[in-house]
Amino acid sequence: MTAIQYFWRHPLAEQVREEGREQGLQQGLEQGRAQARAEMAVRILEWRGIPVPDAVRERVLACTDLGRLEVWAQRAVHAAEATELFTEE
């Protein structure tokens, strides 16, 4: 009797699945970091008593660039109004 090798049990299939899981975890971590930084930038403004218009909130929360979000969070510490996050862009 010939042994049947099912593709989903094949070592190559297992390797592809493992790579996909690792890639998904990495993307999830990066998205989580971006979301946390975006929320922090908005919270800094709110903690300082600065009103955050919906347009600013949406733009910040939609951003996925960690570097840009870091700059915005730093600007939030000194900004007099929410739109100052986007100056010099």
N, C-alpha and C positions, 0 to 999 in steps of 0.2 A: 504494500500500500504506500502511496506517495504522500508525503507530508504536505499539507497545504499551508503556504505562507500568506497570511492575510496582511495586506498593506499596512493597516493601522497598528499592527504588531511588529512591523519591520523596524529594525534599528534606525533606518533613515527617517521613517515617519516619526518615530519617537524623538529624534534629534530636531526635526523641523518643529514639532510641537513645543519642545523645550525652548528653542530659540524664540518662538512666538510668544511664549509666556514671559521670558526675560525681557523681550522688547516691549511687551504690554506693560510690565511692571515699571520699566524705565520711563516710558511715556506717561504713565500714571503719576510717578513721582515728580516729573517735571511739571506736569499740569497742576499738581497739588502745590508745588512751590510757587508757581506763578499766581495761583489763586490766593494763596496766603499773603504774598507780597502785595497784591492788588488790594486785598481787604485791609491790610495794614496801612497803606497809603490813605485810604478813605477814612479809616478809624482815627488816624493821627489828626486829620482835619477836623473830624467830629469832636474829638477829645479837646481840641483847642477852641471849640465853639464856632468854627467856621462852617457856614452853610455849604452843603455839597449839592449842587444842582443835579438833576437826573442825568443830563447830558455828560457831565464830568464823571459821575458814578459809573455810567454805562461804558464810557470810553476806558476808564481805568480797569474795570472788571473784565472787559473784553480783551485786554492786552495779555499776551503770552510771552513777551520779551522780558526775561528776568533782569537784564541790564537796565532797560528803560524803566521798569517798575522800581528798581532800586533808586534810580535818579529821582523819580516822582516821589518816593517815600522820603528821601532826603529833603526835597523841596517842600514837602508838606510840613516839615518841622518849622520852616521860616516863612511860609507863605501867608500873605494877608487875606487872600481869597483863593478859592479852589482852582480857578482857571490859571493861576500862576504855576501850577504843576507843568503846564504845557509850554511855557515860555522858552524861547530859543530853540524851537524844533523846526 
